[in-house]
Amino acid sequence: MGQGKFNPALRQPWCDVLVIGGGPAGLATAIELRQTSDLDIVVAEARAEPAERFGETVPPDILVALDRLDLSHAFKADGHVPCPGSVSLWGSDKPGHNDFILNPMGPAWHISRARFEAMLRTRAAQMGASICAGTHAVSVRRTGDGFDVVLQDPRGARRAMRAPWVVDASGGRAWFARRQGATRRRLDRMLAIVRLAVLRSGAFTAQTVVEAARDGWWYCARLPNGLIVTVLITERHAARALAHGGYAPWRELLAGTRLLAPRLDACGLDEERFRSYPVDSAILDRVEGDGWIAVGDAASACDPMTSQGIHNALTDAADASRTITAAAGHAQPPPWRYGERVATRFEEYLANRAHLYALERRWSDQPFWRQRAQA
């Protein structure tokens, strides 16, 4: 377990900032804090290794955020797949195209999430943050000068870590923030049914392929290492029925698509594996409090249609680090409040999301589309 520092008077380890969660938001916050201060940072991440995630696409301006972390060159050298744009059947029976050819930042990217997190983890460690791989928080108690958070390591050993500041980067669980009285306001609950397969023969476009359907929408992309990801986003209650018989109903729906099916049929795929995970649009009613702050999906979570998740995580990390370093006396207070920044971004996201769903009018009478076309 990462040590932080040991205070003989307290008889326990302590750190200036404890980050709960080792995904992009938590690791980027640790990097930002170490770049702008000498604060002692401990990152408690529940996973021993970066998680396998599917369908991760990041916009061209991710390079701006990565430049700030001194990671844009490492990112470009890490084998992620440039995405020149997208082709879609959305709101029309004719395919539409959205290209990045004129974007000054270049293409979007289909990334390996594990590779991306490993890059952030390495950078955080190089900057002096203590990474507690496989360690998770199990309880918390408020103290006069911060928090005692009990951490459990991979062997099951527990130890309290005292910190005047805690960053909640625990994802949609918002583990720490909810224990401080914050509540999560969910505006939507969908499920992503994901198939990851190995491309053995044929070729698949570097574009993102998106296709709207009666009860949801499809996404397909080529990922690093010759992988193809195919995702159906739909209502949770509808998704349950699609997993029967080795996902036979899911395959039947895929076979009926006009854009995806012909492209996938021309490829030889094997080593298929399926996974489902929730897709929420949600925000905490409070994303910061006395001595704590929430970042990434713990603060607010977005529909994958907008491809904002990782970019928002890095933006939150930058804003949260400025808030913490100012509170710790290492910098001047920023001319804004963190919670207002998160709320403003979320409102802008909701308006953009409603606009995108309202463009699809072929099934405007269906509950899936009618509900999501409302801001």
Contacts in CASP RR format, 6 or more apart in sequence:
PFRMAT RR
TARGET T0000
AUTHOR 0000-0000-0000
METHOD contacts of the structure
MODEL  1
MGQGKFNPALRQPWCDVLVIGGGPAGLATAIELRQTSDLDIVVAEARAEP
AERFGETVPPDILVALDRLDLSHAFKADGHVPCPGSVSLWGSDKPGHNDF
ILNPMGPAWHISRARFEAMLRTRAAQMGASICAGTHAVSVRRTGDGFDVV
LQDPRGARRAMRAPWVVDASGGRAWFARRQGATRRRLDRMLAIVRLAVLR
SGAFTAQTVVEAARDGWWYCARLPNGLIVTVLITERHAARALAHGGYAPW
RELLAGTRLLAPRLDACGLDEERFRSYPVDSAILDRVEGDGWIAVGDAAS
ACDPMTSQGIHNALTDAADASRTITAAAGHAQPPPWRYGERVATRFEEYL
ANRAHLYALERRWSDQPFWRQRAQA
1 132 0 8 1.000
1 135 0 8 1.000
1 151 0 8 1.000
1 153 0 8 1.000
1 157 0 8 1.000
1 159 0 8 1.000
2 13 0 8 1.000
2 42 0 8 1.000
2 130 0 8 1.000
2 131 0 8 1.000
2 132 0 8 1.000
2 135 0 8 1.000
3 13 0 8 1.000
3 130 0 8 1.000
4 13 0 8 1.000
4 14 0 8 1.000
4 15 0 8 1.000
4 40 0 8 1.000
4 42 0 8 1.000
4 130 0 8 1.000
4 161 0 8 1.000
5 13 0 8 1.000
5 14 0 8 1.000
5 15 0 8 1.000
5 40 0 8 1.000
6 12 0 8 1.000
6 13 0 8 1.000
6 14 0 8 1.000
7 13 0 8 1.000
7 14 0 8 1.000
7 162 0 8 1.000
10 162 0 8 1.000
12 148 0 8 1.000
12 159 0 8 1.000
12 160 0 8 1.000
12 161 0 8 1.000
12 162 0 8 1.000
13 159 0 8 1.000
13 160 0 8 1.000
13 161 0 8 1.000
13 162 0 8 1.000
14 161 0 8 1.000
14 162 0 8 1.000
14 163 0 8 1.000
15 40 0 8 1.000
15 41 0 8 1.000
15 42 0 8 1.000
15 130 0 8 1.000
15 161 0 8 1.000
15 162 0 8 1.000
15 163 0 8 1.000
16 39 0 8 1.000
16 40 0 8 1.000
16 41 0 8 1.000
16 163 0 8 1.000
16 164 0 8 1.000
16 165 0 8 1.000
16 328 0 8 1.000
17 30 0 8 1.000
17 33 0 8 1.000
17 39 0 8 1.000
17 40 0 8 1.000
17 41 0 8 1.000
17 42 0 8 1.000
17 163 0 8 1.000
17 164 0 8 1.000
17 165 0 8 1.000
17 166 0 8 1.000
17 167 0 8 1.000
17 324 0 8 1.000
18 42 0 8 1.000
18 44 0 8 1.000
18 147 0 8 1.000
18 149 0 8 1.000
18 161 0 8 1.000
18 163 0 8 1.000
18 165 0 8 1.000
18 166 0 8 1.000
18 167 0 8 1.000
19 26 0 8 1.000
19 27 0 8 1.000
19 29 0 8 1.000
19 30 0 8 1.000
19 41 0 8 1.000
19 42 0 8 1.000
19 43 0 8 1.000
19 44 0 8 1.000
19 129 0 8 1.000
19 166 0 8 1.000
19 167 0 8 1.000
19 169 0 8 1.000
20 44 0 8 1.000
20 137 0 8 1.000
20 149 0 8 1.000
20 166 0 8 1.000
20 167 0 8 1.000
20 168 0 8 1.000
20 169 0 8 1.000
20 170 0 8 1.000
20 175 0 8 1.000
20 176 0 8 1.000
21 43 0 8 1.000
21 44 0 8 1.000
21 45 0 8 1.000
21 46 0 8 1.000
21 169 0 8 1.000
21 170 0 8 1.000
21 171 0 8 1.000
22 43 0 8 1.000
22 44 0 8 1.000
22 45 0 8 1.000
22 46 0 8 1.000
22 47 0 8 1.000
22 117 0 8 1.000
22 121 0 8 1.000
22 169 0 8 1.000
23 45 0 8 1.000
23 50 0 8 1.000
23 51 0 8 1.000
23 117 0 8 1.000
23 120 0 8 1.000
23 169 0 8 1.000
23 313 0 8 1.000
24 116 0 8 1.000
24 117 0 8 1.000
24 120 0 8 1.000
24 296 0 8 1.000
24 310 0 8 1.000
24 313 0 8 1.000
24 314 0 8 1.000
24 317 0 8 1.000
25 169 0 8 1.000
25 171 0 8 1.000
25 295 0 8 1.000
25 296 0 8 1.000
25 297 0 8 1.000
25 298 0 8 1.000
25 313 0 8 1.000
25 314 0 8 1.000
25 316 0 8 1.000
25 317 0 8 1.000
26 43 0 8 1.000
26 167 0 8 1.000
26 169 0 8 1.000
26 295 0 8 1.000
26 296 0 8 1.000
26 313 0 8 1.000
26 317 0 8 1.000
27 43 0 8 1.000
27 117 0 8 1.000
27 120 0 8 1.000
27 121 0 8 1.000
27 123 0 8 1.000
27 124 0 8 1.000
28 65 0 8 1.000
28 69 0 8 1.000
28 120 0 8 1.000
28 313 0 8 1.000
28 314 0 8 1.000
28 317 0 8 1.000
28 318 0 8 1.000
29 167 0 8 1.000
29 169 0 8 1.000
29 295 0 8 1.000
29 316 0 8 1.000
29 317 0 8 1.000
29 320 0 8 1.000
29 321 0 8 1.000
30 41 0 8 1.000
30 43 0 8 1.000
30 124 0 8 1.000
30 127 0 8 1.000
30 129 0 8 1.000
31 69 0 8 1.000
31 120 0 8 1.000
31 123 0 8 1.000
31 124 0 8 1.000
31 127 0 8 1.000
31 129 0 8 1.000
31 317 0 8 1.000
32 68 0 8 1.000
32 69 0 8 1.000
32 317 0 8 1.000
32 318 0 8 1.000
32 320 0 8 1.000
32 321 0 8 1.000
33 39 0 8 1.000
33 41 0 8 1.000
33 129 0 8 1.000
33 321 0 8 1.000
33 324 0 8 1.000
33 325 0 8 1.000
34 41 0 8 1.000
34 124 0 8 1.000
34 127 0 8 1.000
34 128 0 8 1.000
34 129 0 8 1.000
35 69 0 8 1.000
35 70 0 8 1.000
35 127 0 8 1.000
36 321 0 8 1.000
36 322 0 8 1.000
36 325 0 8 1.000
36 330 0 8 1.000
36 331 0 8 1.000
37 325 0 8 1.000
37 328 0 8 1.000
37 330 0 8 1.000
37 331 0 8 1.000
38 330 0 8 1.000
39 324 0 8 1.000
39 325 0 8 1.000
39 328 0 8 1.000
39 330 0 8 1.000
40 130 0 8 1.000
41 124 0 8 1.000
41 128 0 8 1.000
41 129 0 8 1.000
41 130 0 8 1.000
42 129 0 8 1.000
42 130 0 8 1.000
42 132 0 8 1.000
42 161 0 8 1.000
42 163 0 8 1.000
43 124 0 8 1.000
43 129 0 8 1.000
43 130 0 8 1.000
43 131 0 8 1.000
43 132 0 8 1.000
44 132 0 8 1.000
44 135 0 8 1.000
44 136 0 8 1.000
44 137 0 8 1.000
44 149 0 8 1.000
44 151 0 8 1.000
44 161 0 8 1.000
45 131 0 8 1.000
45 132 0 8 1.000
45 133 0 8 1.000
45 134 0 8 1.000
45 135 0 8 1.000
45 136 0 8 1.000
46 134 0 8 1.000
46 135 0 8 1.000
46 136 0 8 1.000
47 133 0 8 1.000
47 134 0 8 1.000
48 133 0 8 1.000
48 134 0 8 1.000
48 154 0 8 1.000
49 114 0 8 1.000
49 133 0 8 1.000
50 113 0 8 1.000
50 114 0 8 1.000
50 115 0 8 1.000
50 116 0 8 1.000
50 117 0 8 1.000
50 118 0 8 1.000
50 121 0 8 1.000
51 113 0 8 1.000
51 114 0 8 1.000
51 117 0 8 1.000
52 113 0 8 1.000
52 114 0 8 1.000
53 113 0 8 1.000
53 114 0 8 1.000
54 113 0 8 1.000
54 194 0 8 1.000
54 196 0 8 1.000
54 223 0 8 1.000
54 229 0 8 1.000
54 231 0 8 1.000
54 275 0 8 1.000
55 110 0 8 1.000
55 194 0 8 1.000
55 219 0 8 1.000
55 221 0 8 1.000
55 223 0 8 1.000
55 229 0 8 1.000
55 231 0 8 1.000
55 304 0 8 1.000
56 110 0 8 1.000
56 111 0 8 1.000
56 112 0 8 1.000
56 113 0 8 1.000
56 116 0 8 1.000
56 223 0 8 1.000
56 310 0 8 1.000
57 83 0 8 1.000
57 108 0 8 1.000
57 109 0 8 1.000
57 110 0 8 1.000
57 111 0 8 1.000
57 208 0 8 1.000
57 221 0 8 1.000
57 307 0 8 1.000
58 108 0 8 1.000
58 109 0 8 1.000
58 111 0 8 1.000
58 307 0 8 1.000
58 310 0 8 1.000
58 311 0 8 1.000
59 108 0 8 1.000
59 307 0 8 1.000
59 308 0 8 1.000
59 311 0 8 1.000
60 100 0 8 1.000
60 103 0 8 1.000
60 105 0 8 1.000
60 106 0 8 1.000
60 107 0 8 1.000
60 108 0 8 1.000
60 109 0 8 1.000
61 105 0 8 1.000
61 311 0 8 1.000
62 75 0 8 1.000
62 109 0 8 1.000
62 310 0 8 1.000
62 311 0 8 1.000
62 314 0 8 1.000
63 72 0 8 1.000
63 75 0 8 1.000
63 105 0 8 1.000
64 105 0 8 1.000
65 311 0 8 1.000
65 314 0 8 1.000
65 315 0 8 1.000
65 318 0 8 1.000
66 72 0 8 1.000
66 75 0 8 1.000
66 314 0 8 1.000
68 314 0 8 1.000
68 318 0 8 1.000
69 120 0 8 1.000
69 123 0 8 1.000
69 314 0 8 1.000
70 123 0 8 1.000
71 119 0 8 1.000
71 120 0 8 1.000
71 123 0 8 1.000
74 119 0 8 1.000
74 123 0 8 1.000
75 116 0 8 1.000
75 119 0 8 1.000
78 112 0 8 1.000
78 115 0 8 1.000
78 116 0 8 1.000
78 119 0 8 1.000
79 112 0 8 1.000
79 115 0 8 1.000
79 224 0 8 1.000
80 109 0 8 1.000
80 110 0 8 1.000
80 111 0 8 1.000
80 112 0 8 1.000
80 115 0 8 1.000
80 116 0 8 1.000
80 224 0 8 1.000
81 109 0 8 1.000
81 110 0 8 1.000
81 111 0 8 1.000
81 206 0 8 1.000
81 221 0 8 1.000
81 222 0 8 1.000
81 223 0 8 1.000
81 224 0 8 1.000
82 107 0 8 1.000
82 108 0 8 1.000
82 109 0 8 1.000
82 206 0 8 1.000
83 100 0 8 1.000
83 107 0 8 1.000
83 108 0 8 1.000
83 109 0 8 1.000
83 110 0 8 1.000
83 206 0 8 1.000
83 207 0 8 1.000
83 208 0 8 1.000
83 221 0 8 1.000
84 99 0 8 1.000
84 100 0 8 1.000
84 101 0 8 1.000
84 107 0 8 1.000
84 206 0 8 1.000
84 207 0 8 1.000
85 97 0 8 1.000
85 98 0 8 1.000
85 99 0 8 1.000
85 100 0 8 1.000
85 107 0 8 1.000
85 108 0 8 1.000
85 207 0 8 1.000
85 208 0 8 1.000
86 97 0 8 1.000
86 98 0 8 1.000
86 207 0 8 1.000
86 208 0 8 1.000
86 209 0 8 1.000
86 210 0 8 1.000
87 95 0 8 1.000
87 96 0 8 1.000
87 97 0 8 1.000
87 205 0 8 1.000
87 207 0 8 1.000
87 208 0 8 1.000
87 209 0 8 1.000
87 210 0 8 1.000
87 259 0 8 1.000
88 95 0 8 1.000
88 96 0 8 1.000
88 97 0 8 1.000
88 98 0 8 1.000
88 209 0 8 1.000
88 210 0 8 1.000
88 211 0 8 1.000
88 212 0 8 1.000
88 259 0 8 1.000
89 95 0 8 1.000
89 96 0 8 1.000
89 210 0 8 1.000
89 211 0 8 1.000
89 212 0 8 1.000
89 258 0 8 1.000
89 259 0 8 1.000
90 96 0 8 1.000
90 210 0 8 1.000
90 211 0 8 1.000
90 212 0 8 1.000
90 217 0 8 1.000
90 359 0 8 1.000
90 360 0 8 1.000
91 212 0 8 1.000
91 359 0 8 1.000
91 360 0 8 1.000
91 361 0 8 1.000
91 362 0 8 1.000
93 362 0 8 1.000
95 259 0 8 1.000
100 106 0 8 1.000
100 107 0 8 1.000
100 108 0 8 1.000
108 208 0 8 1.000
108 307 0 8 1.000
110 206 0 8 1.000
110 208 0 8 1.000
110 221 0 8 1.000
110 222 0 8 1.000
110 223 0 8 1.000
110 224 0 8 1.000
111 223 0 8 1.000
111 224 0 8 1.000
111 310 0 8 1.000
112 223 0 8 1.000
112 224 0 8 1.000
112 225 0 8 1.000
115 224 0 8 1.000
116 310 0 8 1.000
121 131 0 8 1.000
124 131 0 8 1.000
125 131 0 8 1.000
132 151 0 8 1.000
132 153 0 8 1.000
133 154 0 8 1.000
134 153 0 8 1.000
134 154 0 8 1.000
135 151 0 8 1.000
135 152 0 8 1.000
135 153 0 8 1.000
135 154 0 8 1.000
136 151 0 8 1.000
136 152 0 8 1.000
137 149 0 8 1.000
137 150 0 8 1.000
137 151 0 8 1.000
137 152 0 8 1.000
137 170 0 8 1.000
137 175 0 8 1.000
137 176 0 8 1.000
138 150 0 8 1.000
138 151 0 8 1.000
138 152 0 8 1.000
138 158 0 8 1.000
139 149 0 8 1.000
139 150 0 8 1.000
140 147 0 8 1.000
140 148 0 8 1.000
140 149 0 8 1.000
140 150 0 8 1.000
140 166 0 8 1.000
140 176 0 8 1.000
140 179 0 8 1.000
141 147 0 8 1.000
141 148 0 8 1.000
143 162 0 8 1.000
145 162 0 8 1.000
145 164 0 8 1.000
146 162 0 8 1.000
146 163 0 8 1.000
146 164 0 8 1.000
146 165 0 8 1.000
146 291 0 8 1.000
147 162 0 8 1.000
147 163 0 8 1.000
147 164 0 8 1.000
147 166 0 8 1.000
147 291 0 8 1.000
147 292 0 8 1.000
148 160 0 8 1.000
148 161 0 8 1.000
148 162 0 8 1.000
149 160 0 8 1.000
149 161 0 8 1.000
149 162 0 8 1.000
149 163 0 8 1.000
149 166 0 8 1.000
149 176 0 8 1.000
150 158 0 8 1.000
150 159 0 8 1.000
150 160 0 8 1.000
150 161 0 8 1.000
151 158 0 8 1.000
151 159 0 8 1.000
151 160 0 8 1.000
151 161 0 8 1.000
152 158 0 8 1.000
153 159 0 8 1.000
164 291 0 8 1.000
164 328 0 8 1.000
165 291 0 8 1.000
165 292 0 8 1.000
165 293 0 8 1.000
165 324 0 8 1.000
165 327 0 8 1.000
165 328 0 8 1.000
166 176 0 8 1.000
166 291 0 8 1.000
166 292 0 8 1.000
166 293 0 8 1.000
167 292 0 8 1.000
167 293 0 8 1.000
167 294 0 8 1.000
167 295 0 8 1.000
167 320 0 8 1.000
167 324 0 8 1.000
168 174 0 8 1.000
168 175 0 8 1.000
168 176 0 8 1.000
168 177 0 8 1.000
168 292 0 8 1.000
168 293 0 8 1.000
168 294 0 8 1.000
168 295 0 8 1.000
168 298 0 8 1.000
168 299 0 8 1.000
169 294 0 8 1.000
169 295 0 8 1.000
169 296 0 8 1.000
169 298 0 8 1.000
170 176 0 8 1.000
170 298 0 8 1.000
171 296 0 8 1.000
171 297 0 8 1.000
171 298 0 8 1.000
171 301 0 8 1.000
172 184 0 8 1.000
172 280 0 8 1.000
172 282 0 8 1.000
172 297 0 8 1.000
172 298 0 8 1.000
172 301 0 8 1.000
173 298 0 8 1.000
174 182 0 8 1.000
174 184 0 8 1.000
174 284 0 8 1.000
174 294 0 8 1.000
174 298 0 8 1.000
174 299 0 8 1.000
175 298 0 8 1.000
176 292 0 8 1.000
176 294 0 8 1.000
176 298 0 8 1.000
177 284 0 8 1.000
177 286 0 8 1.000
177 287 0 8 1.000
177 292 0 8 1.000
177 294 0 8 1.000
177 298 0 8 1.000
177 299 0 8 1.000
178 184 0 8 1.000
180 286 0 8 1.000
180 289 0 8 1.000
180 292 0 8 1.000
181 286 0 8 1.000
182 284 0 8 1.000
182 285 0 8 1.000
182 286 0 8 1.000
182 287 0 8 1.000
182 294 0 8 1.000
183 284 0 8 1.000
183 285 0 8 1.000
184 282 0 8 1.000
184 283 0 8 1.000
184 284 0 8 1.000
184 285 0 8 1.000
185 282 0 8 1.000
185 283 0 8 1.000
185 284 0 8 1.000
185 285 0 8 1.000
186 280 0 8 1.000
186 281 0 8 1.000
186 282 0 8 1.000
187 281 0 8 1.000
187 282 0 8 1.000
187 283 0 8 1.000
187 350 0 8 1.000
188 279 0 8 1.000
188 280 0 8 1.000
188 281 0 8 1.000
188 282 0 8 1.000
188 303 0 8 1.000
188 371 0 8 1.000
188 372 0 8 1.000
189 236 0 8 1.000
189 278 0 8 1.000
189 279 0 8 1.000
189 280 0 8 1.000
190 233 0 8 1.000
190 234 0 8 1.000
190 235 0 8 1.000
190 236 0 8 1.000
190 278 0 8 1.000
190 279 0 8 1.000
190 280 0 8 1.000
190 303 0 8 1.000
191 233 0 8 1.000
191 234 0 8 1.000
191 235 0 8 1.000
191 236 0 8 1.000
191 239 0 8 1.000
191 276 0 8 1.000
191 277 0 8 1.000
191 278 0 8 1.000
191 279 0 8 1.000
192 231 0 8 1.000
192 232 0 8 1.000
192 233 0 8 1.000
192 276 0 8 1.000
192 277 0 8 1.000
192 278 0 8 1.000
192 279 0 8 1.000
192 304 0 8 1.000
193 231 0 8 1.000
193 232 0 8 1.000
193 234 0 8 1.000
193 239 0 8 1.000
193 242 0 8 1.000
193 243 0 8 1.000
193 247 0 8 1.000
193 250 0 8 1.000
193 274 0 8 1.000
193 276 0 8 1.000
194 229 0 8 1.000
194 230 0 8 1.000
194 231 0 8 1.000
194 274 0 8 1.000
194 275 0 8 1.000
194 276 0 8 1.000
194 277 0 8 1.000
195 229 0 8 1.000
195 230 0 8 1.000
195 231 0 8 1.000
195 247 0 8 1.000
195 250 0 8 1.000
195 272 0 8 1.000
195 273 0 8 1.000
195 274 0 8 1.000
196 227 0 8 1.000
196 228 0 8 1.000
196 229 0 8 1.000
196 272 0 8 1.000
196 273 0 8 1.000
196 274 0 8 1.000
196 275 0 8 1.000
197 227 0 8 1.000
197 228 0 8 1.000
197 230 0 8 1.000
197 269 0 8 1.000
197 270 0 8 1.000
197 271 0 8 1.000
197 272 0 8 1.000
197 273 0 8 1.000
198 226 0 8 1.000
198 227 0 8 1.000
198 228 0 8 1.000
198 269 0 8 1.000
198 270 0 8 1.000
198 271 0 8 1.000
199 222 0 8 1.000
199 226 0 8 1.000
199 227 0 8 1.000
199 228 0 8 1.000
199 267 0 8 1.000
199 268 0 8 1.000
199 269 0 8 1.000
200 267 0 8 1.000
200 268 0 8 1.000
200 269 0 8 1.000
200 270 0 8 1.000
201 267 0 8 1.000
201 268 0 8 1.000
202 266 0 8 1.000
202 267 0 8 1.000
202 268 0 8 1.000
203 266 0 8 1.000
203 267 0 8 1.000
204 220 0 8 1.000
204 222 0 8 1.000
204 228 0 8 1.000
204 263 0 8 1.000
204 264 0 8 1.000
204 267 0 8 1.000
205 222 0 8 1.000
205 263 0 8 1.000
206 222 0 8 1.000
208 219 0 8 1.000
208 220 0 8 1.000
208 221 0 8 1.000
209 218 0 8 1.000
209 219 0 8 1.000
209 220 0 8 1.000
209 221 0 8 1.000
209 259 0 8 1.000
209 260 0 8 1.000
209 263 0 8 1.000
210 217 0 8 1.000
210 218 0 8 1.000
210 219 0 8 1.000
210 220 0 8 1.000
210 259 0 8 1.000
211 217 0 8 1.000
211 218 0 8 1.000
211 257 0 8 1.000
211 258 0 8 1.000
211 259 0 8 1.000
211 260 0 8 1.000
212 218 0 8 1.000
212 360 0 8 1.000
212 362 0 8 1.000
212 363 0 8 1.000
213 232 0 8 1.000
213 253 0 8 1.000
213 257 0 8 1.000
213 363 0 8 1.000
214 363 0 8 1.000
214 366 0 8 1.000
214 368 0 8 1.000
215 234 0 8 1.000
215 235 0 8 1.000
215 238 0 8 1.000
215 366 0 8 1.000
215 368 0 8 1.000
216 232 0 8 1.000
216 233 0 8 1.000
216 234 0 8 1.000
216 235 0 8 1.000
216 368 0 8 1.000
216 369 0 8 1.000
217 232 0 8 1.000
217 233 0 8 1.000
217 305 0 8 1.000
218 230 0 8 1.000
218 231 0 8 1.000
218 232 0 8 1.000
218 233 0 8 1.000
218 254 0 8 1.000
218 257 0 8 1.000
218 259 0 8 1.000
218 260 0 8 1.000
219 229 0 8 1.000
219 230 0 8 1.000
219 231 0 8 1.000
219 233 0 8 1.000
219 304 0 8 1.000
220 228 0 8 1.000
220 229 0 8 1.000
220 230 0 8 1.000
220 231 0 8 1.000
220 260 0 8 1.000
220 263 0 8 1.000
220 264 0 8 1.000
221 228 0 8 1.000
221 229 0 8 1.000
222 228 0 8 1.000
223 229 0 8 1.000
228 264 0 8 1.000
228 267 0 8 1.000
228 269 0 8 1.000
230 254 0 8 1.000
230 260 0 8 1.000
230 264 0 8 1.000
231 304 0 8 1.000
232 239 0 8 1.000
232 242 0 8 1.000
232 250 0 8 1.000
232 253 0 8 1.000
232 254 0 8 1.000
233 279 0 8 1.000
233 304 0 8 1.000
233 305 0 8 1.000
234 242 0 8 1.000
234 368 0 8 1.000
235 367 0 8 1.000
235 368 0 8 1.000
236 278 0 8 1.000
239 276 0 8 1.000
241 249 0 8 1.000
242 249 0 8 1.000
242 250 0 8 1.000
242 253 0 8 1.000
243 249 0 8 1.000
243 250 0 8 1.000
243 274 0 8 1.000
243 276 0 8 1.000
246 274 0 8 1.000
247 274 0 8 1.000
250 274 0 8 1.000
254 260 0 8 1.000
254 261 0 8 1.000
254 264 0 8 1.000
255 261 0 8 1.000
279 303 0 8 1.000
279 304 0 8 1.000
280 301 0 8 1.000
281 301 0 8 1.000
281 302 0 8 1.000
281 303 0 8 1.000
281 349 0 8 1.000
281 350 0 8 1.000
281 353 0 8 1.000
282 300 0 8 1.000
282 301 0 8 1.000
283 299 0 8 1.000
283 300 0 8 1.000
283 301 0 8 1.000
283 342 0 8 1.000
283 343 0 8 1.000
283 346 0 8 1.000
284 294 0 8 1.000
284 298 0 8 1.000
284 299 0 8 1.000
284 300 0 8 1.000
287 293 0 8 1.000
287 294 0 8 1.000
287 299 0 8 1.000
287 300 0 8 1.000
287 338 0 8 1.000
287 339 0 8 1.000
287 342 0 8 1.000
287 343 0 8 1.000
288 294 0 8 1.000
288 323 0 8 1.000
288 338 0 8 1.000
288 339 0 8 1.000
291 327 0 8 1.000
293 320 0 8 1.000
293 323 0 8 1.000
293 324 0 8 1.000
293 338 0 8 1.000
295 313 0 8 1.000
295 316 0 8 1.000
295 317 0 8 1.000
295 320 0 8 1.000
296 309 0 8 1.000
296 312 0 8 1.000
296 313 0 8 1.000
296 316 0 8 1.000
296 317 0 8 1.000
297 309 0 8 1.000
297 313 0 8 1.000
299 316 0 8 1.000
299 342 0 8 1.000
300 312 0 8 1.000
300 342 0 8 1.000
300 345 0 8 1.000
300 346 0 8 1.000
300 349 0 8 1.000
301 309 0 8 1.000
302 308 0 8 1.000
302 309 0 8 1.000
302 312 0 8 1.000
302 349 0 8 1.000
302 353 0 8 1.000
303 353 0 8 1.000
305 353 0 8 1.000
305 356 0 8 1.000
305 357 0 8 1.000
306 349 0 8 1.000
306 352 0 8 1.000
306 353 0 8 1.000
306 356 0 8 1.000
308 349 0 8 1.000
312 345 0 8 1.000
315 345 0 8 1.000
316 342 0 8 1.000
319 334 0 8 1.000
319 338 0 8 1.000
319 341 0 8 1.000
319 342 0 8 1.000
320 338 0 8 1.000
322 331 0 8 1.000
322 334 0 8 1.000
323 334 0 8 1.000
323 338 0 8 1.000
325 331 0 8 1.000
326 332 0 8 1.000
326 333 0 8 1.000
326 334 0 8 1.000
350 375 0 8 1.000
351 375 0 8 1.000
353 372 0 8 1.000
353 375 0 8 1.000
354 372 0 8 1.000
354 373 0 8 1.000
354 374 0 8 1.000
354 375 0 8 1.000
357 369 0 8 1.000
357 372 0 8 1.000
357 373 0 8 1.000
358 373 0 8 1.000
360 369 0 8 1.000
360 373 0 8 1.000
363 369 0 8 1.000
364 370 0 8 1.000
364 373 0 8 1.000
END
